[in-house]
Amino acid sequence: MSKEVSMKLLPALLLVAFSGTASAAGFSLFSQGSGLGNAYAGSAAKADDASTIYYNPAGMTQLKAREASGGLVLARPIFKFDNDNSQVGVFNAAGDGGDAGAWGAVPNGYLSWALNKDLYLGIGIGAPFGQKTSYDVPWKGSAQSNEFEVVTININPSIAYRVNDKFSLGGGVSWQYLKADYYKRLGTSPVLGAAKTHLSLSDDAWGWNVGVLMTPSPSTKVGLSYRSAIQYHADGTNNVNGAAGPASDFVAGQLIRVGVQSDVEADIKLPQTAILSVAQKLSDRWEMLGDVSWMGWNSIDTIDIYHTSGPQNGGQLLSLPAHFQNTYRVALGGNYKYTDAVTLMFGLAYDQSPVKNPETRLSAMPDNDRIWYALGAKWKPDQAQTFEAGMMYEYIKDANINHSEPGQGTLNGNYKGSGVWVFGGQYSMAF
């Protein structure tokens, strides 16, 4: 097998496992390690296991000589559209699309290794961004989105150094792979029948992260971490298919050529992230965790996709006016040591959405502000092992949509009763 084929095959194989569904606002996946039962409060400070590599690599200095951690999170969002006088041409008589949510799985794995008492190396793998919506078709929004999926894979080598007993530094680089698939239906015509499109884009890029961990007292830890934005120059294909085979016709005022594949490209910049966390032991039984995180979502404004081959080479295929805005997330959690082996976990969080108005809300990502309610437990059968399980419900505020696209009509209505169920488990060990 050639090196080129191998490099293309590796991300494809990994994507089978990393098929995540957004478990945080926008299309971010905050579930990258332990802490689900705390709503991930204290993520950059607690440094309980090797998954600190993602949230704050400086936390490796709090671990034993060699530690490994691995887990799986399952998420099931609920997105149900309720129409309110949409003007979508041929799709006016279609249904509301049913529940557009789908199950997604997000695995993660980490390994930390002490070279000496102060210097640590680590590596982690996870999926920091992901989203999937899939409607029953045809539906009223079919001209704007039938199915949309974003998947990422992040591999993150890291290093940490203990400056002294109260201060540690950490950092790392990230190789990140992104793949996006977007399906919609352009309508019908006597020549083409039902014209359908499948847009597929992918790319890989590099980013970096740094963190500091301060331990002013044995009962207090304060963490600050930062992850860079990652710039993608994605390319791929756009396929247009119809029942009549290769042909051209006007659909909704647009010239559509079916049975033809064209190459396409688009630039997208995934957001930078900063986290400030505190972990405070109140007694031998109680620990409180706090978290404030910021995401620079304004890096995603309008996503323009261009043809790079065929008769429309250089022309614009599609423009998605997302107009995302920066967001904050605030989380508070608690741990209660029920016995020496069992710890009960609690968490609550408020997570802002980067989508701020009905005109820029996309049916592919019908997002809004969220409140997280989390419960979990940890079981430590001995000093070397920890089992953790948690569950969380994310209540998503009702979201109005009034989105128009040229030649594709105006989708007007609301998403009521939306939310996300999240279930996860993590196993950590020292060896």
C-alpha positions as CSV (number, residue, x, y, z in Angstrom):
1,M,0.0,0.0,0.0
2,S,1.4,3.4,-1.0
3,K,2.1,6.1,1.6
4,E,-0.4,8.4,-0.1
5,V,-3.2,5.8,0.1
6,S,-2.3,5.0,3.7
7,M,-2.6,8.7,4.8
8,K,-6.0,8.9,3.1
9,L,-7.2,5.6,4.6
10,L,-6.3,6.4,8.2
11,P,-8.7,9.3,8.7
12,A,-11.5,7.3,6.9
13,L,-11.1,4.4,9.3
14,L,-11.0,6.7,12.4
15,L,-14.2,8.5,11.3
16,V,-16.1,5.3,11.7
17,A,-15.5,5.6,15.5
18,F,-15.5,9.4,15.8
19,S,-19.1,10.1,14.6
20,G,-20.0,12.6,17.2
21,T,-23.1,14.7,17.7
22,A,-22.8,18.1,19.3
23,S,-22.9,17.9,23.1
24,A,-22.2,21.6,23.5
25,A,-23.4,24.8,21.9
26,G,-22.5,25.4,18.3
27,F,-21.0,22.1,17.1
28,S,-18.4,21.7,19.8
29,L,-17.9,18.5,21.8
30,F,-16.8,19.4,25.3
31,S,-16.9,15.7,26.3
32,Q,-13.2,14.9,25.8
33,G,-12.5,13.0,29.0
34,S,-13.6,12.5,32.6
35,G,-16.0,14.9,34.3
36,L,-19.4,14.3,32.6
37,G,-21.1,13.9,36.0
38,N,-19.8,17.4,37.0
39,A,-20.9,19.0,33.6
40,Y,-17.1,19.2,33.1
41,A,-16.8,21.9,35.8
42,G,-13.2,22.3,36.9
43,S,-11.9,20.8,33.7
44,A,-8.6,22.7,33.5
45,A,-7.9,22.4,37.2
46,K,-8.8,19.0,38.6
47,A,-6.1,16.9,36.9
48,D,-7.5,13.7,38.2
49,D,-6.4,11.5,35.2
50,A,-4.6,11.5,31.9
51,S,-7.5,13.3,30.1
52,T,-6.1,16.5,31.6
53,I,-3.9,16.4,28.4
54,Y,-6.8,17.9,26.5
55,Y,-8.2,20.3,29.1
56,N,-4.9,21.5,30.5
57,P,-1.6,19.6,29.8
58,A,0.1,21.2,32.8
59,G,-2.1,18.9,34.9
60,M,0.1,15.9,34.0
61,T,2.5,17.0,36.8
62,Q,-0.3,16.0,39.3
63,L,-0.4,12.4,38.0
64,K,1.5,9.3,38.8
65,A,4.5,8.1,36.8
66,R,2.4,6.4,34.1
67,E,-1.3,6.8,33.6
68,A,-3.8,5.9,30.9
69,S,-7.4,6.9,30.4
70,G,-10.0,6.0,27.9
71,G,-13.7,6.5,27.6
72,L,-16.8,6.8,25.4
73,V,-19.6,9.3,25.3
74,L,-23.0,8.7,23.6
75,A,-25.1,11.7,22.7
76,R,-28.7,11.9,21.4
77,P,-30.0,15.3,20.5
78,I,-33.7,16.1,19.8
79,F,-34.5,18.7,17.1
80,K,-38.2,19.0,16.0
81,F,-39.3,21.7,13.6
82,D,-42.8,23.3,13.9
83,N,-43.7,25.2,10.7
84,D,-45.1,28.7,10.7
85,N,-45.9,29.8,7.2
86,S,-42.7,28.9,5.4
87,Q,-42.4,29.9,1.8
88,V,-40.4,27.1,0.2
89,G,-42.0,26.6,-3.2
90,V,-42.4,22.9,-4.2
91,F,-41.8,21.9,-0.6
92,N,-44.7,23.9,0.9
93,A,-46.9,20.7,1.0
94,A,-44.1,18.6,2.5
95,G,-43.9,17.6,6.2
96,D,-41.9,19.1,9.1
97,G,-39.1,16.6,9.0
98,G,-39.7,14.7,12.2
99,D,-36.9,14.5,14.8
100,A,-33.6,15.5,13.1
101,G,-31.5,14.3,16.0
102,A,-29.4,11.1,15.8
103,W,-27.2,9.1,18.1
104,G,-23.4,9.9,18.0
105,A,-20.4,8.2,19.7
106,V,-17.3,10.2,20.8
107,P,-14.4,8.0,22.1
108,N,-11.3,9.4,23.6
109,G,-7.9,8.0,24.9
110,Y,-4.9,9.5,26.7
111,L,-1.5,8.4,27.9
112,S,0.8,10.3,30.3
113,W,4.4,9.3,31.1
114,A,6.9,10.9,33.6
115,L,10.4,11.1,32.3
116,N,11.5,12.3,35.7
117,K,9.7,13.8,38.8
118,D,9.2,17.2,37.0
119,L,9.0,16.4,33.2
120,Y,6.0,14.6,31.6
121,L,5.1,13.6,28.1
122,G,1.6,12.7,26.9
123,I,-0.6,12.1,23.9
124,G,-4.3,12.2,23.5
125,I,-6.9,11.5,20.8
126,G,-10.5,12.8,20.7
127,A,-13.1,14.6,18.6
128,P,-13.5,18.3,19.8
129,F,-16.1,19.2,17.1
130,G,-19.0,17.3,15.6
131,Q,-22.6,17.7,14.5
132,K,-25.3,15.6,12.8
133,T,-28.8,16.5,11.7
134,S,-31.0,14.2,9.5
135,Y,-34.6,15.0,8.6
136,D,-37.3,12.8,7.3
137,V,-37.4,13.7,3.6
138,P,-38.8,15.4,1.8
139,W,-39.6,18.1,4.3
140,K,-40.3,21.8,4.2
141,G,-36.6,22.7,4.6
142,S,-35.3,20.1,2.0
143,A,-34.1,22.9,-0.3
144,Q,-31.8,24.2,2.6
145,S,-30.8,20.9,4.3
146,N,-31.8,17.3,4.4
147,E,-28.7,16.0,6.3
148,F,-25.6,17.6,7.6
149,E,-22.7,16.1,9.4
150,V,-19.3,17.4,10.6
151,V,-16.7,15.0,12.1
152,T,-13.3,15.8,13.5
153,I,-10.4,13.8,14.9
154,N,-7.7,15.5,17.1
155,I,-4.3,13.9,17.9
156,N,-2.5,15.9,20.6
157,P,1.1,15.2,21.7
158,S,1.8,17.2,24.9
159,I,4.5,18.1,27.4
160,A,4.4,19.4,31.0
161,Y,7.0,20.7,33.4
162,R,6.7,21.3,37.2
163,V,8.5,24.6,37.9
164,N,8.0,24.1,41.7
165,D,5.4,22.7,44.1
166,K,3.0,25.4,43.3
167,F,3.3,26.1,39.6
168,S,3.4,23.9,36.4
169,L,3.4,24.6,32.7
170,G,2.2,22.5,29.8
171,G,1.7,22.7,26.0
172,G,1.1,20.6,22.9
173,V,0.4,20.5,19.2
174,S,-2.7,19.2,17.5
175,W,-3.1,17.5,14.2
176,Q,-6.8,17.8,13.4
177,Y,-8.8,16.2,10.6
178,L,-12.2,17.6,9.5
179,K,-14.8,16.1,7.2
180,A,-18.2,17.7,6.4
181,D,-21.1,16.2,4.4
182,Y,-24.1,18.2,3.3
183,Y,-27.2,16.8,1.6
184,K,-30.2,18.8,0.2
185,R,-32.9,18.5,-2.4
186,L,-33.3,21.3,-5.0
187,G,-36.8,20.5,-6.1
188,T,-38.3,18.9,-9.1
189,S,-38.7,19.6,-12.8
190,P,-40.1,17.6,-15.8
191,V,-36.6,17.1,-17.1
192,L,-34.6,16.3,-14.0
193,G,-37.2,14.8,-11.6
194,A,-36.0,15.3,-8.0
195,A,-32.6,17.0,-8.1
196,K,-30.5,16.1,-5.1
197,T,-27.0,17.4,-4.1
198,H,-24.3,15.9,-1.9
199,L,-21.4,18.3,-0.9
200,S,-18.4,16.7,0.7
201,L,-15.4,18.6,2.1
202,S,-12.3,17.5,4.1
203,D,-8.9,18.7,5.2
204,D,-6.3,18.4,7.9
205,A,-4.5,21.2,9.8
206,W,-2.4,21.9,12.8
207,G,-3.0,23.9,16.0
208,W,-1.5,24.2,19.4
209,N,-2.5,24.5,23.1
210,V,-0.9,25.7,26.3
211,G,-1.8,25.7,30.0
212,V,-0.7,26.6,33.5
213,L,-1.7,24.9,36.8
214,M,-1.3,26.6,40.2
215,T,-1.6,24.9,43.5
216,P,-1.5,27.7,46.1
217,S,-2.5,25.1,48.8
218,P,-2.9,21.3,49.0
219,S,-6.7,21.9,48.9
220,T,-6.8,24.4,46.0
221,K,-6.0,24.1,42.3
222,V,-6.4,26.8,39.7
223,G,-6.0,26.0,36.0
224,L,-5.9,28.2,32.9
225,S,-5.7,26.8,29.4
226,Y,-5.9,28.0,25.8
227,R,-6.4,26.2,22.5
228,S,-5.6,28.0,19.2
229,A,-8.0,28.4,16.3
230,I,-7.4,26.0,13.5
231,Q,-7.6,27.1,9.9
232,Y,-8.8,24.7,7.2
233,H,-8.5,25.1,3.4
234,A,-10.9,22.2,2.7
235,D,-11.6,20.7,-0.7
236,G,-13.9,18.0,-2.0
237,T,-16.7,17.4,-4.5
238,N,-20.3,18.4,-5.2
239,N,-22.5,15.8,-6.8
240,V,-25.9,16.7,-8.3
241,N,-28.2,13.8,-9.3
242,G,-31.6,13.5,-10.7
243,A,-34.0,10.8,-11.9
244,A,-33.5,11.6,-15.6
245,G,-29.7,11.1,-15.7
246,P,-27.3,13.7,-17.0
247,A,-29.3,16.8,-18.0
248,S,-29.8,20.5,-17.3
249,D,-32.9,22.5,-16.4
250,F,-34.0,25.5,-14.3
251,V,-35.2,24.6,-10.8
252,A,-36.4,27.4,-8.6
253,G,-34.9,29.9,-11.0
254,Q,-31.5,28.3,-10.9
255,L,-29.7,26.4,-13.7
256,I,-29.1,22.9,-12.4
257,R,-26.9,20.4,-14.1
258,V,-27.4,16.9,-12.8
259,G,-25.3,13.8,-13.3
260,V,-22.2,16.0,-13.0
261,Q,-19.5,16.1,-10.3
262,S,-17.5,19.2,-9.7
263,D,-14.5,19.9,-7.5
264,V,-15.1,22.5,-4.7
265,E,-13.2,24.3,-2.0
266,A,-13.9,26.4,1.1
267,D,-12.1,28.0,4.0
268,I,-13.2,27.5,7.5
269,K,-11.6,28.5,10.8
270,L,-12.6,26.5,13.9
271,P,-12.6,28.6,17.1
272,Q,-10.0,29.3,19.7
273,T,-10.9,28.3,23.3
274,A,-9.8,29.6,26.7
275,I,-10.8,27.9,30.1
276,L,-10.3,29.2,33.7
277,S,-11.1,26.5,36.3
278,V,-10.9,26.1,40.1
279,A,-11.0,22.8,42.1
280,Q,-11.4,23.4,45.9
281,K,-11.6,20.7,48.6
282,L,-14.0,21.9,51.3
283,S,-13.5,18.9,53.6
284,D,-12.5,15.3,53.5
285,R,-15.8,14.5,51.9
286,W,-16.7,17.6,49.7
287,E,-15.0,19.1,46.7
288,M,-16.3,22.0,44.7
289,L,-15.5,22.7,41.0
290,G,-15.9,25.8,38.9
291,D,-15.4,26.6,35.3
292,V,-15.6,29.6,32.9
293,S,-14.8,29.0,29.3
294,W,-14.8,31.2,26.2
295,M,-15.0,30.2,22.5
296,G,-14.1,32.5,19.6
297,W,-16.9,31.4,17.3
298,N,-16.7,34.7,15.4
299,S,-14.1,33.0,13.3
300,I,-17.1,31.4,11.4
301,D,-18.9,34.2,9.7
302,T,-20.0,33.4,6.1
303,I,-18.9,30.1,4.7
304,D,-18.4,30.5,0.9
305,I,-17.9,27.4,-1.2
306,Y,-16.5,27.7,-4.8
307,H,-16.3,25.4,-7.8
308,T,-12.7,24.6,-8.8
309,S,-13.5,22.5,-11.9
310,G,-16.1,22.1,-14.6
311,P,-18.2,24.7,-16.5
312,Q,-18.7,26.8,-13.4
313,N,-15.0,26.9,-12.4
314,G,-14.3,29.8,-10.1
315,G,-18.0,30.5,-9.5
316,Q,-19.7,30.3,-6.1
317,L,-21.6,27.1,-5.4
318,L,-23.0,28.1,-2.0
319,S,-22.8,30.7,0.7
320,L,-23.8,29.8,4.3
321,P,-24.4,33.0,6.4
322,A,-23.8,31.5,9.8
323,H,-22.5,34.8,11.4
324,F,-21.5,33.0,14.6
325,Q,-20.7,35.2,17.7
326,N,-18.3,34.5,20.6
327,T,-19.7,32.6,23.5
328,Y,-19.2,31.9,27.2
329,R,-19.9,28.7,29.2
330,V,-20.1,28.7,33.0
331,A,-20.2,25.5,35.0
332,L,-20.4,24.5,38.7
333,G,-19.9,21.0,40.1
334,G,-19.5,19.1,43.3
335,N,-18.1,15.8,44.4
336,Y,-19.2,14.0,47.6
337,K,-17.0,11.1,48.8
338,Y,-19.7,8.7,49.9
339,T,-17.2,6.0,50.9
340,D,-13.5,5.6,50.5
341,A,-14.2,3.9,47.1
342,V,-17.3,5.7,45.8
343,T,-17.7,9.4,45.0
344,L,-21.0,11.0,43.9
345,M,-20.8,13.7,41.2
346,F,-23.1,16.7,40.5
347,G,-23.0,19.4,37.9
348,L,-24.8,22.4,36.4
349,A,-23.8,24.6,33.4
350,Y,-25.0,27.4,31.2
351,D,-23.7,27.3,27.7
352,Q,-24.3,30.2,25.2
353,S,-25.0,29.5,21.6
354,P,-23.0,31.3,18.8
355,V,-26.3,31.6,16.9
356,K,-28.0,34.8,17.9
357,N,-31.1,35.4,15.7
358,P,-33.7,33.6,13.6
359,E,-32.3,34.9,10.3
360,T,-28.9,33.3,10.8
361,R,-30.1,30.1,12.3
362,L,-29.6,27.2,9.9
363,S,-31.8,24.1,9.8
364,A,-28.5,22.2,9.5
365,M,-27.5,23.5,13.0
366,P,-30.7,24.6,14.8
367,D,-28.8,25.6,17.9
368,N,-29.7,27.8,20.9
369,D,-28.5,28.5,24.5
370,R,-28.4,25.4,26.7
371,I,-28.6,24.5,30.4
372,W,-26.7,21.3,31.4
373,Y,-27.9,19.1,34.3
374,A,-25.5,16.3,35.2
375,L,-25.1,13.4,37.6
376,G,-22.5,10.7,37.9
377,A,-20.3,8.5,40.2
378,K,-16.7,7.3,40.5
379,W,-15.7,4.0,41.8
380,K,-12.1,3.4,42.9
381,P,-11.6,-0.3,43.7
382,D,-7.8,0.3,44.5
383,Q,-5.2,3.1,44.2
384,A,-4.4,2.3,40.6
385,Q,-7.9,2.2,39.0
386,T,-10.9,4.5,38.6
387,F,-14.2,3.8,36.9
388,E,-16.5,6.7,36.2
389,A,-20.0,6.9,34.7
390,G,-22.3,9.9,34.2
391,M,-25.3,11.2,32.5
392,M,-26.4,14.6,31.5
393,Y,-29.5,16.3,30.0
394,E,-29.0,19.6,28.1
395,Y,-32.1,21.7,27.8
396,I,-32.0,23.8,24.7
397,K,-34.0,27.0,24.7
398,D,-36.8,27.2,22.1
399,A,-35.3,28.5,18.8
400,N,-37.1,30.5,16.1
401,I,-35.9,30.2,12.5
402,N,-36.6,32.6,9.7
403,H,-33.9,31.8,7.3
404,S,-33.9,32.6,3.5
405,E,-31.5,31.4,0.8
406,P,-31.5,32.6,-2.8
407,G,-33.7,30.3,-4.9
408,Q,-34.5,28.1,-1.9
409,G,-37.3,30.0,-0.2
410,T,-37.7,31.1,3.4
411,L,-38.0,28.5,6.2
412,N,-40.0,30.0,9.0
413,G,-41.0,28.3,12.2
414,N,-39.5,27.1,15.5
415,Y,-37.7,24.3,17.3
416,K,-39.5,23.5,20.5
417,G,-38.6,20.9,23.2
418,S,-35.1,20.5,21.9
419,G,-32.4,18.9,24.1
420,V,-29.6,16.5,24.2
421,W,-29.2,13.3,26.3
422,V,-25.6,12.4,27.0
423,F,-24.3,9.2,28.6
424,G,-20.6,8.4,29.2
425,G,-18.1,6.2,30.9
426,Q,-14.3,6.6,31.6
427,Y,-11.7,4.1,32.8
428,S,-8.4,5.4,34.2
429,M,-5.4,3.5,35.5
430,A,-1.9,4.0,36.8
431,F,0.8,1.5,36.0
